[in-house]
Amino acid sequence: MIPFIYKSTDNMMIQMLRQEGAGYSDETGNILIFNDDTRAILHTVAEHAASRAFSTFKISSYPGNFFNAGQCLFAVDSTAGATWMGSDAPLLDISADKVVPFETAVRAVPQFDPAHPRMISQGPSVCVFNKRDPQEVLAAWLFTQYLLTNEVQIAYSETEGYLPVTSKAHESAEYRDYLSRAGEDNALYYDVKIAASKLLLENTDKTFTTPVFNGSTSLRNAAGQLIEEVAKSVRRGETVDEQYLDELFKSVISLYRLDQRSVTATDGSSLGPLPGEARALLVALGAAWVGIALYAGRELLKNKRKKH
């Protein structure tokens, strides 16, 4: 049995650094992760990896597989991953005869200081890029607005387990009804999935995001790589000491080219005037909003006249 398996080691490292008040990166893109606090975390990882009390998704397998088979006591995943966790989970990666019946308790991710919890919040982003054709950009922008509607946000939350990204959806009667029906069935209303969503909703003020800059994805991958490499090295019988960590830092910096990042304009330097296409886009977006408002006003006036 492996007592503890963590799915996303990048999140694991970033959360521990934030909980400890240690450096990871800053808003201007400076990389701060290669510090003494990170070394201390990696020594702790080595200690528990050596006793086989800790493992990762990449080393062992998906945490839910061990968890659902009764071979793991604690597994860390996302709210979406909750649909795969527990003996009654609607989604399983192991055969039904391997599942061990048990009651699943949903808790916050492990904390150094439970009185002041910090949890990372992340997910894929939707971007509207500036293109030569303003109409193409406008279409993309309108589609993005559609994705932000309650209809889409709540439906996606119900099937995938993620929280809606708008407070309007959070506060809607439809979403509140969904949350109140936990356990009615194991497909749409799976109790573990809804319990995870409720836990996050109750603790959104304790979540954080990391700065986005040119190279931030590489840094995130590097954060997870540090833990993966230490855990693998321990399993191979290697000694994790200060010399080992010196070499590990150098290799990870080189692997993800963290010493070759281009200079960004987040230092306050001027980017110059907006391109003509960008100005045209802003005008088109403004015109679209005016058109939408006029159309809505006209329809409202029509409805009032019909009633009278």
C-alpha positions in Angstrom: 0.0 0.0 0.0 1.1 3.6 -0.8 -0.4 5.8 1.9 -0.2 9.0 -0.1 -0.2 9.8 -3.8 -0.2 13.3 -5.4 -1.5 13.7 -8.9 0.0 17.1 -9.9 3.5 17.6 -8.5 3.8 21.1 -10.0 0.8 22.1 -7.9 2.2 20.3 -4.9 5.5 22.3 -5.0 3.8 25.6 -5.7 1.3 25.2 -2.9 4.0 24.2 -0.4 6.1 27.2 -1.3 3.1 29.6 -1.0 2.1 28.0 2.3 5.6 28.6 3.6 5.8 32.1 2.3 8.7 31.1 0.1 9.6 32.3 -3.4 8.3 30.9 -6.6 8.1 33.8 -9.1 7.0 37.4 -9.1 4.8 39.5 -11.3 7.6 40.7 -13.5 8.7 37.1 -14.3 11.7 36.7 -12.0 12.2 33.1 -11.1 12.7 32.5 -7.4 12.0 28.8 -6.9 15.7 27.7 -6.6 16.0 28.6 -3.0 16.7 27.0 0.4 12.9 26.5 1.1 12.7 24.4 -2.1 15.7 22.4 -0.9 14.0 21.7 2.4 10.8 20.6 0.7 12.8 18.2 -1.6 14.6 16.7 1.4 11.1 16.0 2.9 10.0 14.5 -0.3 13.1 12.2 -0.3 12.4 11.1 3.2 8.8 10.0 2.5 9.7 8.6 -0.9 12.3 6.4 0.7 9.8 4.9 3.1 7.3 4.4 0.2 4.8 6.6 2.1 4.7 8.9 -0.9 4.5 8.6 -4.6 3.3 10.5 -7.7 1.0 10.0 -10.7 4.0 9.7 -13.1 5.8 7.1 -10.9 3.0 4.9 -9.8 -0.3 5.6 -11.6 -3.4 7.7 -11.4 -4.1 8.2 -7.6 -7.7 7.3 -8.0 -6.8 3.8 -9.2 -4.9 3.0 -6.0 -7.5 4.8 -3.9 -10.5 2.9 -5.4 -8.7 -0.4 -5.1 -8.1 0.2 -1.4 -4.3 0.4 -1.9 -4.0 4.1 -1.0 -5.3 6.1 2.1 -5.0 9.6 0.7 -5.1 10.9 -2.9 -4.9 14.5 -4.0 -6.7 15.5 -7.2 -8.8 18.4 -8.5 -12.5 19.0 -8.2 -12.9 17.5 -11.7 -10.8 14.5 -10.6 -13.4 13.9 -7.9 -15.6 12.2 -10.5 -12.9 9.4 -10.6 -12.5 9.1 -6.8 -14.4 6.8 -4.5 -15.9 3.3 -4.8 -19.1 4.7 -6.3 -17.4 7.1 -8.7 -19.1 7.3 -12.1 -15.8 7.2 -13.9 -13.3 4.4 -13.2 -10.0 3.3 -14.7 -10.0 -0.1 -13.0 -12.4 -3.0 -13.4 -15.4 -3.2 -11.1 -14.2 -6.4 -9.4 -11.0 -4.5 -8.2 -13.0 -1.8 -6.4 -13.1 -1.9 -2.6 -16.3 -0.5 -1.1 -15.5 2.4 1.4 -16.8 5.8 2.4 -14.9 8.7 0.9 -14.2 11.9 2.9 -13.4 15.1 1.0 -10.8 17.4 2.6 -8.7 20.4 1.7 -5.2 19.7 0.4 -2.5 19.2 3.1 -1.3 22.4 4.8 1.8 23.4 6.8 -0.5 25.7 8.8 -4.1 24.5 8.8 -5.2 27.7 10.5 -4.1 29.7 7.4 -4.7 27.4 4.4 -3.5 28.3 0.9 -4.6 26.3 -2.2 -3.7 26.9 -5.8 -6.5 27.6 -8.3 -5.8 27.0 -11.9 -7.2 25.8 -15.2 -7.0 26.3 -18.9 -7.6 29.8 -20.3 -9.6 31.1 -23.2 -7.8 33.8 -25.2 -9.0 36.0 -28.0 -6.1 36.8 -30.3 -5.7 39.9 -32.5 -6.1 38.8 -36.1 -6.0 40.7 -39.4 -9.7 40.2 -39.9 -11.7 42.2 -37.2 -14.8 40.1 -37.9 -12.9 36.9 -37.1 -11.8 38.4 -33.8 -15.3 39.7 -33.1 -16.7 36.2 -33.7 -14.2 34.7 -31.3 -15.1 37.3 -28.7 -18.8 36.6 -29.1 -18.2 32.9 -28.7 -16.2 33.6 -25.5 -19.2 35.6 -24.2 -21.4 32.5 -25.0 -19.0 30.3 -23.0 -19.5 32.6 -20.0 -23.2 32.2 -19.9 -24.9 30.4 -17.1 -26.2 27.7 -19.5 -22.7 26.7 -20.5 -20.9 27.2 -17.2 -23.4 25.3 -15.1 -23.7 22.4 -17.6 -19.9 22.1 -17.8 -19.7 22.1 -14.0 -22.4 19.4 -13.7 -20.7 17.0 -16.1 -17.0 17.8 -15.5 -16.8 18.8 -11.8 -15.2 22.2 -12.3 -16.7 25.3 -10.7 -18.3 27.9 -12.9 -15.9 30.8 -13.5 -18.5 33.5 -12.9 -20.1 34.6 -9.7 -23.4 35.0 -11.6 -23.4 31.3 -12.2 -22.4 30.5 -8.6 -25.3 32.5 -7.3 -27.9 31.2 -9.7 -30.9 29.2 -8.5 -30.0 26.4 -11.0 -26.5 25.9 -9.7 -27.7 26.1 -6.1 -30.3 23.4 -6.9 -27.5 21.2 -8.4 -25.4 21.5 -5.3 -28.3 20.6 -3.0 -29.0 17.3 -4.8 -25.8 15.5 -3.8 -26.1 11.7 -3.8 -29.4 11.5 -5.8 -27.4 9.5 -8.3 -23.8 8.7 -9.1 -23.8 10.2 -12.6 -24.9 13.9 -12.4 -25.2 14.2 -8.7 -22.2 12.2 -7.5 -21.8 13.1 -3.8 -18.0 13.2 -3.8 -17.9 15.5 -6.8 -20.4 17.9 -5.3 -18.7 17.8 -1.9 -15.4 18.8 -3.6 -17.2 21.7 -5.3 -18.8 22.9 -2.1 -15.4 22.7 -0.3 -13.8 24.9 -2.9 -16.7 27.4 -2.9 -16.4 27.8 0.8 -12.7 28.5 0.5 -12.3 30.6 -2.6 -10.8 33.4 -0.5 -8.0 31.0 0.5 -7.0 30.2 -3.1 -4.3 31.9 -5.2 -3.0 32.0 -8.7 0.5 32.3 -10.0 1.8 35.1 -12.3 1.6 34.5 -16.0 4.6 35.6 -18.1 6.8 34.4 -21.0 8.2 31.2 -19.6 5.7 30.7 -16.7 4.6 27.3 -18.1 8.2 26.1 -18.3 8.6 27.2 -14.6 5.5 25.3 -13.6 6.8 22.2 -15.3 10.1 22.6 -13.7 8.5 22.8 -10.2 6.9 19.4 -10.7 10.0 18.0 -12.3 12.0 18.7 -9.1 9.7 16.5 -7.0 9.5 13.8 -9.7 13.3 13.6 -10.0 13.9 13.4 -6.3 11.3 10.6 -5.8 12.7 8.6 -8.7 16.3 9.0 -7.5 15.4 7.8 -4.0 13.8 4.7 -5.6 17.0 4.1 -7.5 18.9 4.2 -4.2 20.7 7.5 -4.9 21.6 9.9 -2.1 19.7 13.2 -2.0 22.1 15.6 -0.4 23.1 19.2 -1.1 25.4 18.3 -4.0 22.6 16.2 -5.5 20.3 19.2 -5.3 22.9 21.6 -6.8 23.1 19.3 -9.8 19.3 18.9 -10.0 18.8 22.6 -10.0 21.3 23.1 -12.8 19.8 20.3 -14.9 16.2 21.5 -14.5 17.2 25.1 -15.3 18.9 23.8 -18.5 16.1 21.4 -19.4 13.4 24.1 -19.3 15.7 26.9 -20.5 14.9 29.0 -17.5 18.1 30.9 -18.0 17.3 31.8 -21.6 13.9 33.5 -21.2 13.3 36.5 -23.4 12.8 39.9 -21.7 9.1 40.8 -21.3 7.6 44.2 -21.3 6.2 43.8 -17.8 8.9 46.0 -16.4 6.9 49.1 -17.4 8.7 49.8 -20.7 6.5 51.2 -23.4 5.1 48.8 -26.1 4.3 51.7 -28.4 1.0 52.7 -29.9 -1.7 50.1 -30.6 -1.6 48.6 -34.1 -4.3 49.6 -36.5 -5.9 46.2 -36.4 -6.1 46.4 -32.6 -7.8 49.9 -32.8 -10.2 48.6 -35.4 -11.0 45.6 -33.1 -11.8 47.9 -30.1 -14.1 50.0 -32.3 -15.8 46.9 -33.6 -16.4 45.6 -30.1 -17.8 48.9 -29.0 -20.1 49.0 -32.0 -21.2 45.4 -31.2 -22.2 46.3 -27.7 -24.1 49.3 -28.9 -25.9 47.1 -31.5 -26.8 44.6 -28.8 -28.1 47.3 -26.5 -30.2 48.8 -29.2 -31.6 45.4 -30.3 -32.4 44.5 -26.7 -34.1 47.9 -26.1 -36.2 47.6 -29.3 -37.3 44.1 -28.3 -38.2 45.3 -24.8 -40.2 48.2 -26.3 -42.0 45.8 -28.6 -43.0 43.5 -25.7 -44.3 46.5 -23.7 -46.5 47.6 -26.7 -47.9 44.1 -27.1 -48.9 44.0 -23.5 -50.7 47.3 -23.8 
